[in-house]
Amino acid sequence: MESWEQGRGASPAPSHRKMSFNPVGTWVPPVAHKDPVRAYEISKVKRILQVAVAVIYCLLSAGIVFGYAALKPVLVKEGVYKDRCREEGVHPQSDGGLRTCYEQEIRLNLMFTVAAVATNVCALPVGTILDRYGPRTSGIVGSILLATGALFLSFAALLPFDGYIPGYLFLALGGPFVFISSFQLSNTFPNHSGLILALLTGAFDSSSAVFLIYRLLYTASGSSFTPQKFFLVYLVVPAFVLIVEVFLMPAKSYKTVGELVAEVEIDNEDSETHAIASQNTIDRGREARQLRRQSVISELTGLLASKGGEQEAQQDEEEKKKRRSGVWGVLHGRTALEQIKSPWFVLITLFTIVQMTRINYFVATIRPQYEYLLKDYEKAEHVNNIFDVALPLGGVFSVPFIGLVLDKTSTPFVLALLVTVATTIGILGVLPYLWAAYANIALFVIYRPLYYTAVSDYAAKVFGFQTFGKVYGLIICLAGLFNFSQSALDALTHKLFHRDPVPVNVLLLSTALVVGLALVGFVSWRSRGLKREVLEDEAEGAREVRIPTAAAGAGDGM
């Protein structure tokens, strides 16, 4: 991870950074040990094609496991894990069918729990592999994992062991390998890196709609388009990823603008180093290097295509954002261990653990929750269907809102907003009314991307990019591991509370509120202290400037 973080540090400017709202975070493209690719050496058409293809395969594979709420009804109808139900554990539906029993529900939810944990935990090894072997290798590994998962799920009903959980696990592992390796493509067009990153992260969030589309096809076909057929067809996706990785995508990461500029500076240093050579050698070397420098500078100018005034304006805006945040740089320059020991890390980690558990628990259990609350299976199915459509759309349409909130407000305000919205969602989630269900879904699909983006934004501003990989990766990793508690929450809901989701939701709501208020209180207190320190430093600097002026005036008078 050390070399990866060093590569992160080579990023040209904060303006080229974009926070992601996907669970694995926005990983600034690492640099492989081999010489990275220079964007201007690749044709513009090929670079456009690479970006377009990456968006397509991210849309089809990056985060499909988070569309589980749409896939779960299909699995239930196909009788997956039905053999685990005892006669007394099965509950009749109003339409004469069968609901899930406790054992079946627990096993189905475990599929998603394992996948969600794997997605978060594997972010750390993905970065290491990407750093060491490059994006092509990472993409190929992702395609193999996706194909393995699809094969397991295709033939799970025929296997002598449970193939559904490992199949869904491999799908979850393949997504980050494919998704994270594509972020280095933001360097193909540095002046449009923000747009490219937005397209990729939007594709990640929209990929949860893959299972929604499948469920619609399954229903339209009269249940004849079985999961076995679907996942056999889905093998086209990893095959597509493999083909484009081998024949189209770069084997090595594209160089950042900072690295390209550094090349020119190194050439200048080399020219000085060779000053002791013979005059003829100097002349020939100087001419060759001069031509190369002019070529690189020319290509960089064309690649960036931005005026100096625009660059200065961007820098000024970035400085305003830093000051506005109220916490920028508070732990920059500290070691990762020092940062991890601080309250800044402990509180945001606890907050992330609780919120991620709430989010994934809701995704996995939305239908049985509202079946109990509304006392109507058809209404619960209707709510589930709305949620399946709203979840991917929310991630896409909330991008402008999220960017505005993070750029124009302080970090304490953002955290307070998260706690407020999360509390509102918790309250709506225990009300037995259809209008409350609609409002809950509307807030949830906006809150989810805001929450993930805000946590990564907090980590960057507080801990800095030098240790971002380790610190943010550890936050997400720990939160992912705690998602295994969902099985215990399912057991409480079904066994102790007889399928009533209210007690568990109230427990999660209360825990989140306590932790959230502690986080907001601490950050607000420290933010005010940091502002006082800045004002004192500015006042001290002003006095130091005025003193020499006054002295000079006194001398003139004498």
SULQUIPE-V374341 format. One record per pair of residues at least 24 apart in sequence whose C-alpha atoms are under 8 Angstrom apart, sorted by the first residue. I is the first residue (numbers start at 1). J is the second residue. D is the distance in Angstrom with one decimal. If there is no record, write none. Layout:
i = (I,I)
j = (J,J)
d = (D,D)
//
This chain:
i = (1,1,1,1,1,3,4,4,4,4,4,4,5,5,5,5,5,5,6,7,8,8,9,9,10,10,10,11,11,11,11,12,12,12,12,14,15,15,15,16,16,16,17,18,18,18,19,19,19,20,20,20,20,21,21,21,21,21,21,21,21,21,22,22,22,22,22,22,23,23,23,23,24,24,24,24,24,25,25,25,26,26,27,27,27,28,28,29,29,29,29,29,30,30,30,30,30,31,31,31,31,31,31,32,32,32,32,32,32,32,33,33,33,34,35,36,36,36,36,37,37,37,37,37,38,38,38,39,39,39,39,39,39,40,40,40,47,50,50,50,51,51,53,54,54,55,55,55,56,57,57,57,58,58,58,58,58,58,58,59,59,59,59,59,60,60,60,61,61,61,61,61,61,61,62,62,62,62,62,62,62,62,63,63,63,63,63,63,63,64,64,64,64,64,64,64,64,65,65,65,65,65,65,65,66,66,66,66,67,67,67,67,67,67,67,68,68,68,68,68,69,69,69,69,69,69,70,70,70,70,70,70,71,71,71,71,72,74,74,74,75,76,78,80,81,81,93,94,102,106,106,106,109,109,109,110,110,110,111,111,111,111,112,112,113,113,113,113,113,114,114,114,115,115,115,115,115,116,116,116,116,117,117,117,117,117,117,118,118,118,118,119,119,119,119,119,120,120,120,120,121,121,121,121,121,122,122,122,123,123,123,124,124,124,124,126,126,126,127,130,134,134,134,134,135,135,135,135,135,135,135,136,136,136,136,136,136,136,137,138,138,138,139,139,139,139,139,139,140,140,140,140,141,141,142,142,142,142,142,142,142,143,143,143,143,143,143,144,144,145,145,145,145,146,146,146,146,146,146,146,147,147,147,147,150,150,150,150,151,151,151,153,153,153,154,154,154,154,154,154,155,179,184,184,185,185,187,187,187,187,188,189,189,190,190,190,190,191,191,191,191,202,202,205,205,205,206,206,206,206,207,208,208,209,209,209,212,212,257,260,260,264,264,264,267,321,321,322,324,324,324,325,325,325,325,325,326,326,326,326,326,326,326,327,327,327,327,327,327,327,328,328,329,329,329,329,330,330,330,331,331,331,332,332,332,332,333,333,334,335,336,336,336,339,339,340,344,344,347,347,347,348,348,348,349,349,349,350,351,351,351,351,352,352,352,352,353,353,353,353,353,354,354,354,354,355,356,356,356,357,357,357,357,357,358,359,360,361,368,369,369,369,370,370,372,372,372,373,373,373,373,373,373,374,374,374,383,383,387,390,390,390,391,392,393,394,394,394,395,395,395,395,398,398,398,402,402,406,406,411,412,412,412,412,414,415,415,415,415,416,416,416,418,418,418,419,419,419,419,421,422,422,422,423,423,423,426,426,426,427,429,430,430,430,430)
j = (127,128,131,469,470,131,30,31,127,128,131,469,30,465,466,467,468,469,466,31,465,466,465,466,256,258,259,256,257,258,259,256,257,258,259,318,314,315,318,190,193,194,194,194,197,198,453,456,457,201,452,453,456,201,395,448,449,450,451,452,453,454,201,204,205,449,452,453,119,120,452,476,119,120,123,176,476,452,453,456,180,456,180,183,469,183,184,180,181,183,184,253,127,130,131,184,253,131,134,252,253,254,255,130,131,132,133,134,252,253,131,132,133,252,252,252,253,254,255,250,252,253,254,255,254,255,260,187,188,189,254,255,303,299,300,303,188,185,248,249,185,196,244,182,200,199,200,203,203,237,240,241,175,178,179,200,203,204,207,203,204,205,206,207,207,210,237,146,174,175,178,204,207,237,174,175,176,178,179,203,204,207,172,175,176,204,205,207,208,171,172,175,207,208,209,210,211,112,115,116,168,171,172,208,112,116,208,363,207,208,209,210,211,212,388,112,208,211,363,364,363,364,365,366,384,388,211,212,215,384,385,388,211,212,214,215,108,215,218,227,227,100,226,104,107,108,377,377,494,487,490,491,364,365,487,165,486,487,164,165,168,169,168,364,360,483,484,486,487,165,169,484,168,169,171,172,173,172,360,480,483,477,480,481,482,483,484,169,172,173,480,172,173,175,176,480,476,477,479,480,476,477,478,480,481,173,176,477,176,473,477,469,470,473,477,176,177,180,180,181,181,251,252,253,181,182,184,250,251,252,253,181,245,246,249,250,251,252,251,177,178,181,177,178,181,241,242,245,178,241,242,245,174,177,173,174,175,176,177,178,238,174,178,238,239,241,242,174,238,170,171,173,174,170,171,173,174,175,235,238,171,235,238,239,231,232,234,235,231,232,235,227,228,231,227,228,229,230,231,232,228,204,253,254,253,254,254,255,256,257,254,303,304,256,257,303,304,303,304,305,306,395,396,392,395,396,392,393,395,396,392,391,392,388,389,392,388,389,300,296,300,293,296,297,293,407,408,461,408,409,410,409,410,411,412,461,410,411,412,527,528,530,531,411,461,462,523,526,527,530,461,462,461,462,463,464,461,462,463,462,463,464,462,463,464,466,464,466,463,467,467,470,471,463,471,471,462,523,515,518,519,455,475,519,475,478,479,515,512,515,516,519,455,475,476,479,478,479,480,482,483,479,508,511,512,512,479,480,483,479,482,483,485,486,508,448,483,486,499,499,500,501,432,437,499,500,501,430,431,432,433,500,501,432,433,434,437,438,441,441,442,445,445,445,445,445,446,449,445,446,448,449,446,449,450,450,453,454,457,458,520,523,524,527,454,454,516,519,520,516,517,520,447,450,451,512,513,516,517,447,447,509,512,509,512,513,505,506,509,509,505,501,502,505,506)
d = (7.3,5.7,7.9,7.4,7.5,7.3,5.4,6.7,7.3,7.1,5.6,8.0,7.5,7.5,6.0,6.7,7.4,6.4,7.1,5.4,6.9,7.3,6.5,6.1,7.4,6.1,6.7,6.2,7.4,6.0,7.9,6.7,5.8,4.5,7.9,7.2,7.2,7.7,6.8,7.7,6.2,6.3,7.2,6.4,6.9,7.8,5.6,6.4,6.2,6.3,7.1,5.2,7.4,7.4,8.0,7.7,4.6,6.6,7.2,4.4,4.2,7.9,7.1,7.2,7.0,6.9,6.2,7.5,7.4,6.3,6.4,7.5,6.8,5.5,5.9,7.2,7.2,7.4,7.7,6.5,7.8,7.6,6.6,7.2,7.9,6.9,7.3,7.9,7.6,5.6,4.4,7.5,7.6,7.0,5.6,7.2,7.3,5.7,7.4,7.8,5.9,7.9,7.6,7.0,4.7,5.5,6.2,5.1,6.4,6.5,7.0,6.1,7.5,7.2,7.4,5.2,5.1,5.4,5.5,7.6,6.1,5.9,4.4,5.6,5.8,5.5,7.6,7.1,5.3,7.5,6.2,7.0,8.0,6.1,7.5,6.9,6.2,7.7,6.8,6.0,6.5,7.4,7.9,6.3,7.5,6.6,5.5,6.1,7.5,7.2,7.9,6.6,7.9,7.0,5.9,6.9,5.7,5.8,7.1,4.4,5.8,7.9,6.3,4.6,5.6,6.7,7.0,7.9,7.9,5.7,7.7,7.9,6.4,7.4,7.6,4.0,6.2,6.5,5.4,7.8,5.3,6.5,7.4,5.9,7.9,5.4,6.6,5.4,5.9,7.9,7.9,7.7,5.1,4.4,7.2,6.3,7.1,7.4,7.0,7.8,7.3,6.9,6.0,6.7,8.0,7.8,5.4,7.9,7.7,4.1,6.2,7.2,5.8,7.0,7.2,6.8,7.8,7.2,7.3,6.8,5.9,5.9,7.7,7.4,7.3,6.6,5.8,5.1,6.5,7.7,7.4,5.7,5.5,7.0,7.9,6.5,7.5,6.6,7.7,8.0,7.9,7.1,7.9,7.9,7.1,7.4,7.2,7.1,6.3,6.6,6.4,7.5,5.9,7.5,7.5,7.6,8.0,6.7,7.2,4.9,6.5,7.6,7.6,6.8,7.6,6.4,6.2,6.9,8.0,7.5,6.4,7.3,6.3,4.9,7.8,5.2,7.7,7.2,7.5,6.7,7.5,7.9,4.3,5.7,8.0,6.2,7.4,6.9,6.5,6.3,7.3,5.5,5.9,7.7,6.8,7.8,5.8,5.4,7.8,5.3,7.0,4.5,7.7,6.2,7.3,6.8,7.6,7.9,6.8,6.8,7.8,7.8,7.9,6.1,8.0,7.2,6.0,7.7,7.9,6.7,8.0,6.2,5.1,6.3,4.8,7.1,8.0,7.2,6.1,6.0,6.2,7.7,5.6,7.2,6.8,6.4,4.7,6.9,7.4,5.6,6.8,6.2,5.8,4.8,6.3,7.2,7.3,6.5,7.9,7.3,5.6,6.6,7.4,6.9,7.3,4.2,6.5,7.5,4.7,5.2,7.9,6.5,7.3,4.5,7.0,5.9,5.8,7.5,6.9,5.4,6.5,6.6,4.8,6.1,4.9,7.7,5.0,7.4,8.0,5.9,8.0,5.8,5.6,7.7,5.2,6.8,6.9,6.4,7.0,6.9,7.8,7.4,6.8,6.6,6.4,4.0,6.9,7.6,5.3,6.0,6.3,7.6,5.8,6.1,7.6,6.7,5.8,6.5,5.7,7.6,6.6,6.6,7.5,7.7,7.1,7.0,6.1,7.3,5.2,7.1,7.5,6.8,5.5,5.5,5.6,7.0,4.5,6.7,7.1,7.1,7.1,7.6,5.9,7.3,7.2,6.0,6.3,7.3,7.9,7.9,7.8,5.9,7.3,7.8,7.4,6.1,7.2,8.0,7.4,6.6,5.5,6.7,4.1,5.1,7.9,8.0,6.0,6.5,7.7,5.2,7.7,7.2,7.0,6.9,6.6,6.1,7.9,7.9,5.7,7.3,4.7,5.6,6.0,5.5,6.9,6.7,7.9,5.5,7.2,5.7,5.1,7.2,6.8,5.4,5.2,7.9,7.7,7.6,8.0,7.4,5.8,7.1,6.5,6.9,7.8,7.0,7.8,7.7,7.2,7.5,5.6,7.7,8.0,6.8,5.4,7.7,7.2,6.9,6.8,5.9,6.2,7.6,7.7,7.4,7.6,6.2,7.2,4.2,7.4,6.5,7.7,7.8,7.2,7.4,6.0,6.8,6.7,7.7,7.4,7.7,7.3,5.3,7.8,7.1,6.8,7.3,7.7,6.3,8.0,7.9,7.4,5.8,7.9,7.9,7.1,6.5,7.7,7.5,7.3,4.8,7.7,7.8,8.0,5.4,6.5,7.2,7.1,7.4,6.2,7.6,7.5,6.5,5.2,7.9,8.0,4.9,5.5,7.9,6.8,6.7,7.8,5.8,6.1,7.6,7.9,5.9,7.9,7.3,7.9,7.1,6.0,6.0,5.4,7.7,7.3,7.8,7.8,7.8,6.0,7.9,7.9,6.0,7.5,7.9,6.7,7.8,6.7,5.7,7.3,7.1,7.5,7.9,8.0,6.4,7.9,6.7,6.8,7.3,5.5,7.9,7.4,7.8,5.5,7.1,7.7)
//
